[in-house]
Amino acid sequence: MTAFDTLLIANRGEIAVRIMRTARRLGYRTVAVYSDADAGAPHCLAADMALRIGGPQPADSYLNMAALLEAARRSGAQAIHPGYGFLAEQAGFAQACHDAGLVFIGPPARAIAAMGSKAGAKQLMRDAGVPCIPGYDGDDQSDARLIAEGGRIGFPLMVKASAGGGGRGMRKVDHAAELPSALAAARSEAQHAFGNAGLILEKAVVSPRHIEIQVFADHHGHAVHMGERDCSVQRRHQKLIEETPSPAVDRALRARMGEVAVAAARAIGYRGAGTLEFLLDAQGGFHFMEMNTRLQVEHAVTEAVLGIDLVEWQLRVAAGLPLPLTQEEIDARRAAGGHAIEVRLCAEDAQQGFLPQSGTVLRWQAPADVRCDHALGDGVAVPPYYDSMLAKIVCHGPSRAAALRSMRRALGETVLLGLASNRAFLARCVADEEFAAGRATTDFIARRADTLFERAAPADEAPSIPACVAAVLLAWRHGRQHAARWPQALQGWSNSAAGSRTWRIVLDGAPCAVTLRQLDADTWEAGSHRLQLICGKGESWQVLADGKPLPLAWCATPERVLFMLDGADHTASVAPPATVGKRTAQAPHGRITAPMNGRIAALPVAPGEAVQAGQVVAVMEAMKMEHRLLAPCDGVLETLQVKVGDQAAPGQLLVQVAVANGISA
């Protein structure tokens, strides 16, 4: 048995807090590490000790092995938990921990190395009898060979980073003509994300389910599986919603997949928590994709159904103890465990292609009575350097219908104001009839786009209730700010009747005008609507809109009011009068600005070169993903305002194109 009493968590955010919760319950002393961007972050405050490890870029901090090992030495930690992401699946880090006399809370370095390359992993799985997707995973990485192999495999196919996961370095290619550019983009993203530009090709399985099997093994020859998780709802090949059991997996299929997964874990001498990921086709055939040699983001749904703590199991195994339950005991718990669903709350704008967001959380309220793993709070900064996931909401019930009902309520109660998030998008996903019926596959979001994404309201329609509420909040706030100037009895008074005022606002980017007539201190007429603000606890209120009660949460900055009304998020500000009126189409222009904080990863076009509308003119790296910025019009690239490696701020001018008619924007 290996004894340790102090645990360093080599990670940040919600997973660091989640690991600390279990470690502290078990009596371990916990050590947090932080970059300059995370000084004072919640995960630092949750630990017994917090140590700085470097600058904000991951390479300078959370990927800096030497700094992490030095932090362990300084803190007296005898063990390191890597969480997920960053160095969790780096065999070199596991080996470095071992060489430094530290317990690595994860599998042996040799097992990580064996599964760290998708190409090598697939060969090992084939040797172990695990069914794999047809493709190419050879050493020849030339474009010529990959293009030839693509023709042999057939389209559609998937290009994947050999050394990584999480959707990074992955592209779906539908036609041969798209393959060269997909190879270039995948290589670049793989190199930046994993330090390895190697690629593999796989035949694309059309409309599959993404099914993964949780395995666990100890040092005493025991290996078990904990059943499946369905992770089919994805964007950019990254999971958004996970559940167990899968609506598509029956007891017999679960047993077959579980047996294969355990055999694969035994074949590589695995220890600790791991997950084998498969694609399940419409005929019930399953095909190995990769093995994640770490704890998964979605481990919480397995915990909910089985009534166990997988981090506790990791710590037990790392200490040399045997697994707490047998396969038969796990199967019995699973049969009686009901259903669990998890959603990933991310800082991203679903309406803008899931563009990552950074900024400051102005208002955070976790849902009541369900599990919510997070490291959030009012005033917490969300930096641009790391993954966009902020929290995991997990709902458990005796049936899928009960868990789904709980999730719909939880998402309606969750408040995150200050930066864009995917909360409302997730709410639409779990309310979708196809998801409710259990029929979602990996193309669910693409197929259901018409119902999952918000549509802009017509520019000339009458002011909506959200617009009226925005105007009332601005008026209420304005009245409170200037309350000292007039007695309460004179607020909104005129010598003939209650006065009215037209508020010219910008609501969610669209200008509109709302005429308010204040009837008393908290009641207004706004257009055809009658609104009353009912103050509740803090800034969680209710609005009576035409007699209908609607939940309202809000906060304000000097420039704007942010509010969540009846489950929908809005931002409003007072607009200059000139901006109000019908929206008009913008003329083509040649200014390409940064949509977010990020590092300039590539500038593929030089000044003086011709560009076409839709051509990539810059690539930004933000929140561990690459984002291609496209020319908005035909023309000539006139100037570059940045160089590769620069850090750009939102709205910063990056590239300027002289448009085809010779007029530069």
Buried (B, 14 or more C-beta within 10 A) or exposed (E): EEEBEBBBBBBBBBBBBBBBBBBBEEEBBBBBBBBBBBEEBBBBEBBBBBBBBBBBBBEBBBBBBEBBBBBBEEBEBBBBBBBBBBBBBBBEBBBBBEEBEBBBBBBBBBBBBBBBBBBBBBBBBEEBEBEBBEBBBEEEBEEEEBBEBBEEBEBBBBBBBBBBBBBBBBBBBEEEEBBBEBBBBBBBBBBBBBEBBBBBBBBBBEEBBBBBBBBBBBBEEBBBBBBBBBBBBBBBBBBBBBBBBBBBBEEEBBBEBBEBBBBBBBBBEBBBBBBBBBBBBEEEEBBBBBBBBBBBBBBBBBBBBBEBBBBBBBBBBBBEBEBBBEBEEBBEBBEEBBBBBBBBBBBBBBBEEBBBBBBEBBBBBBBEEBBBBBBBEEEBBBBBBBBBBBBBBBBBBEEBEBBBBBBBBBBBBBBBBBBBBBBBBBBBBBBBEBBBEEBBBBBBBEEBEEEBEEEEBEEEEEBBBBBBBBBBBBBBEEBEEEEEEEEEEEBBEEEEEBEBEEBBBBBBEBBBBBBBBBBEEBBBBBBEBBBBBEEEEEBBBBBBBEEEEBBBBBBBEEEBBBBBBBBBBBBBBBBEEEEBEEEEEEEBBBEBBBBBBBBBBBBBBEEEEBBEBEBBBBBBBBBBBBBBBEBBBBBBBBBBBBEEEBBBEBEBBBBBBBBBEEEBB
